[in-house]
Amino acid sequence: MIVKGSRESVIQNLEDAGCETEMIQDFMGWFDKGQRAKQLEFLEHQREYLLGRVHRDERRISCLDYLVYQIQGQSMGKR
């Protein structure tokens, strides 16, 4: 359970995790009603969303790395 004095730190943590105001309000509403299952479901959903973004960005970085590799290989072949 979240300590009463740390309510602000929970809100800050949710903001830092990329949650929008409405999402935070929903989360804190579930907190006030003792709906832990809803909170955990929300946190898992947000985590999956962020992880999906990380994986998309990793693929994009791999594409850029491949182009760098190709360009460097062409440069070495011309020398």
C-alpha positions as CSV (number, residue, x, y, z in Angstrom):
1,M,0.0,0.0,0.0
2,I,1.2,3.5,-0.8
3,V,1.9,5.7,2.2
4,K,-0.3,8.7,2.5
5,G,2.6,11.2,2.4
6,S,3.9,9.6,-0.8
7,R,0.9,10.4,-3.0
8,E,2.8,13.2,-4.7
9,S,5.7,10.8,-5.4
10,V,3.3,8.3,-7.0
11,I,1.9,11.1,-9.3
12,Q,5.4,12.2,-10.2
13,N,6.4,8.6,-10.9
14,L,3.4,8.2,-13.3
15,E,4.3,11.5,-15.0
16,D,7.9,10.3,-15.4
17,A,6.5,7.0,-16.9
18,G,4.8,9.0,-19.6
19,C,1.3,9.0,-18.3
20,E,-1.0,11.8,-19.2
21,T,-3.1,13.8,-16.7
22,E,-6.3,11.8,-17.4
23,M,-4.5,8.5,-16.9
24,I,-3.1,9.7,-13.6
25,Q,-6.5,10.8,-12.4
26,D,-7.9,7.4,-13.3
27,F,-5.1,5.7,-11.5
28,M,-5.4,7.8,-8.4
29,G,-9.2,7.2,-8.4
30,W,-8.6,3.5,-8.3
31,F,-6.1,4.1,-5.5
32,D,-8.7,6.0,-3.5
33,K,-11.2,3.2,-4.0
34,G,-8.7,0.5,-3.2
35,Q,-9.0,-1.0,-6.6
36,R,-5.5,-2.6,-6.8
37,A,-6.4,-4.9,-9.6
38,K,-7.3,-2.0,-11.8
39,Q,-4.1,-0.2,-10.9
40,L,-1.9,-3.2,-11.7
41,E,-3.8,-3.8,-15.0
42,F,-3.1,-0.1,-15.9
43,L,0.6,-0.3,-15.0
44,E,1.0,-3.5,-17.0
45,H,-0.7,-1.9,-20.0
46,Q,1.5,1.2,-19.8
47,R,4.6,-1.0,-19.4
48,E,3.7,-3.0,-22.5
49,Y,3.0,0.2,-24.4
50,L,6.4,1.7,-23.5
51,L,8.2,-1.6,-24.2
52,G,6.6,-1.7,-27.7
53,R,8.0,1.8,-28.3
54,V,11.5,0.7,-27.2
55,H,11.3,-2.3,-29.6
56,R,10.2,-0.1,-32.5
57,D,13.0,2.3,-31.8
58,E,15.5,-0.6,-31.6
59,R,14.4,-1.8,-35.1
60,R,14.9,1.8,-36.4
61,I,18.4,2.0,-34.9
62,S,19.2,-1.3,-36.5
63,C,18.1,0.1,-39.9
64,L,20.4,3.1,-39.4
65,D,23.3,0.9,-38.3
66,Y,22.8,-1.2,-41.4
67,L,22.9,1.9,-43.6
68,V,26.1,3.1,-41.9
69,Y,27.6,-0.3,-42.4
70,Q,26.7,-0.3,-46.1
71,I,28.1,3.2,-46.6
72,Q,31.3,2.4,-44.8
73,G,31.7,-0.7,-46.9
74,Q,31.2,1.2,-50.1
75,S,33.8,3.8,-49.0
76,M,36.4,1.1,-48.2
77,G,35.8,-0.5,-51.6
78,K,36.5,2.7,-53.4
79,R,39.9,3.2,-51.8
